[in-house]
C-alpha cells in the first residue's frame, strides 16, 4: 500500500474564524481544501504563544513537559530550553523512510538545526533564496504606502519604542518572506514528487503575526467600511480578573475605524497566504500527487484583532487566541465535512503518525484524532474534552483551561476563576464562576483538570498543598476519593 505524502501549511497567529465560509476574509484555496476534506471548528492550541505551541505540535507534549514555556529568544539561554530526550514526530517519519523538508519559521528552539529533529532538508534560512533573487530581504516597513490611515504605529505610553501595528506595502509577494518560503517549499516538492519514497513538507510562516503588513492589491480587495467589528469589542470585564482590564487599557486609543483598518489589513495578509497555499496545491495537482497527499492547514494560535478590546495573542483565555484553524484533506478522508470534535494542536503529530502507519508518540498529553477524518459524524462524540495551559510571557502567570462539550472552565492562579457557556455566550462576555448553581459543575471540571495535571506530571501545580497556594475550589487529593 502506498503511504500518503504530507503537506503542512502553517501560518502564525491565524484566527480560526477566517476559514469559516461566512467570514469576511477571502480564502478560496483554504475553502478548496475544506471541500475535499474536514474542517475542525473546535481545534485549540495548547498555549497562545508561538514557541511553546509549536514545540507541542512537534513533540505531542504539553509545555510543562517539553520545557519551552515562553518564546525562547526572549529569555535567558538556560530558560525555555527544549527537552531533546523526547522524540519529534518528524523523526519517526524520517526513520520510516520519509523524505522530510521544513521551510520558514521554526521558533521551537534556539539552534534552528531542524535536522536534529527529523527534518532532512533545512529551509529555515531564507538568505540564500534572497541572494538568488539578486537582493536582500524586502522589508515591508521601508516601502509602505504613506497614505492617510494605512499606516499605524503604537507609540503610547511614553517611554516605549514605537512599533508598527499595521500597514500596506507595494513590495510584491514573491519578494516578501512568505513568497520566498513558498518558493523553497515548491522546489522541494518539485524534486520530492519525482521520487518513489513518500515525503512530508512543512511550509511555516511568521505571518499574519505582528507587524501586520499586507500588499496593496490584496488590501484594496476589501471594503474597510464593510468590515465587521467583534461583538465583544467593548467588553467591560466587570466580572473577570483585573489583569484583563489592564491589558485592555493598552489598546484604548484605537478607534473603531482603526480596528476596521487593522482587520482589513489582517484579512488581506491572510488572503495573500491563501494564494501561496494555492500555488503549492496547484503544483501537487499538476504532478498528480494531490490525491495521495494529506494536506494540513493549521495555525499555531489565534489573534484578538479587537476582540475584548485586545490585540496580539499572549494574554487572556478567550477563543480568539486559543481556537485555531484546522482543515485537512487526504486519501480516504471524508469530503466537505465540518466537525465540532475537540482536538488540540499537540494532537496533530500523533494523528499523522497513525495515518502513515508509523511508530506512535505514546504520551498522555496528546492522542490521535485520525478516526474523525474518515468518519466525523460517527466519532465526534469521542472527542468532547480539550485542554490548554499558559505560563505567561515574561509577565508570568498560571492558567489551565478545560473545554468540556460547550462549557469552558479557566483555573486562574493569579485571580478568580472563569466559567463560560460557549453555546449561549460564544463571545465570552459572562463569567458564571460565581453562580451558585454552577458550583457542582465547577468542582467536576476542576477535578478533571487535576486529573490531567496528575496524568501529565504537571508538578508545579500538583504539589500546591502549601497553605498560601490553596486557591482552587477543590484540591488534587479529590482524585483519591
PyMOL commands that set and color helices and strands:
alter all, ss='L'
color gray80, all
select helices_A, chain A and resi 16-19+28-36+50-59+63-66+72-74+89-95+114-117+127-132+140-143+173-175+177-192+216-219+224-226+242-250+256-286+290-292+307-309+319-322+347-355+370-374+376-382+436-455+459-462+467-469+476-480
alter helices_A, ss='H'
color red, helices_A
select strands_A, chain A and resi 5-11+38-40+43-44+99-104+121-123+152-154+163-169+199-204+212-215+293-299+326-329+337-339+343-344+385-390+399-404+407-412+418-421
alter strands_A, ss='S'
color yellow, strands_A
deselect
rebuild
show_as cartoon
